[in-house]
């Protein structure tokens, strides 16, 4: 089953950022978000500010877990399917 996680990525331009990295059914990286992840969203109609804060904190914790517990992922110049990033 394919999955994804947060990773600190060393970009081709030398910068570092947190991205979602996607994996194929064998567990090999096969894609990542074009832009770094961003913790920003609108308040839902039925949500209060405290609920929004709680959700953003949980998302931030997931991001930090990925950065702390996984090796830095180096962005490939080409993915295994031959597609340019």
KAUR-V292272 format. One record per pair of residues at least 6 apart in sequence whose C-alpha atoms are under 8 Angstrom apart, sorted by sequence separation. I is the first residue (numbers start at 1). J is the second residue. D is the distance in whole Angstrom. If there is no record, write none. Layout:
<<I & J & D> <I & J & D>>
This chain:
<<10 & 16 & 5> <11 & 17 & 8> <23 & 29 & 4> <24 & 30 & 6> <43 & 49 & 7> <78 & 84 & 5> <79 & 85 & 7> <9 & 16 & 5> <10 & 17 & 7> <22 & 29 & 6> <23 & 30 & 5> <77 & 84 & 6> <78 & 85 & 6> <8 & 16 & 7> <9 & 17 & 5> <21 & 29 & 7> <22 & 30 & 6> <23 & 31 & 7> <77 & 85 & 6> <8 & 17 & 6> <9 & 18 & 6> <21 & 30 & 8> <22 & 31 & 5> <43 & 52 & 7> <76 & 85 & 7> <8 & 18 & 5> <9 & 19 & 7> <21 & 31 & 6> <22 & 32 & 6> <7 & 18 & 6> <8 & 19 & 6> <21 & 32 & 4> <6 & 18 & 7> <7 & 19 & 6> <20 & 32 & 6> <21 & 33 & 7> <6 & 19 & 6> <7 & 20 & 6> <19 & 32 & 7> <20 & 33 & 6> <6 & 20 & 5> <7 & 21 & 6> <19 & 33 & 6> <5 & 20 & 6> <6 & 21 & 6> <4 & 20 & 6> <5 & 21 & 6> <19 & 35 & 7> <20 & 36 & 8> <4 & 21 & 5> <5 & 22 & 7> <19 & 36 & 5> <20 & 37 & 7> <39 & 56 & 7> <4 & 22 & 4> <18 & 36 & 5> <19 & 37 & 5> <3 & 22 & 6> <4 & 23 & 6> <17 & 36 & 6> <18 & 37 & 6> <2 & 22 & 7> <3 & 23 & 5> <39 & 59 & 8> <2 & 23 & 6> <3 & 24 & 7> <39 & 60 & 7> <2 & 24 & 5> <3 & 25 & 8> <1 & 24 & 7> <2 & 25 & 5> <1 & 25 & 5> <2 & 26 & 8> <3 & 27 & 8> <1 & 26 & 8> <2 & 27 & 7> <18 & 63 & 8> <31 & 79 & 7> <18 & 67 & 8> <30 & 79 & 6> <30 & 80 & 7> <6 & 62 & 7> <7 & 63 & 8> <6 & 63 & 6> <8 & 66 & 8> <7 & 66 & 5> <8 & 67 & 5> <6 & 66 & 5> <7 & 67 & 5> <5 & 66 & 7> <6 & 67 & 7> <10 & 72 & 7> <12 & 74 & 8> <7 & 70 & 7> <8 & 71 & 8> <9 & 72 & 6> <10 & 73 & 6> <11 & 74 & 6> <12 & 75 & 6> <7 & 71 & 8> <8 & 72 & 5> <9 & 73 & 5> <10 & 74 & 5> <11 & 75 & 5> <12 & 76 & 7> <7 & 72 & 7> <8 & 73 & 6> <9 & 74 & 6> <10 & 75 & 6> <12 & 77 & 7> <7 & 73 & 7> <9 & 75 & 6>>
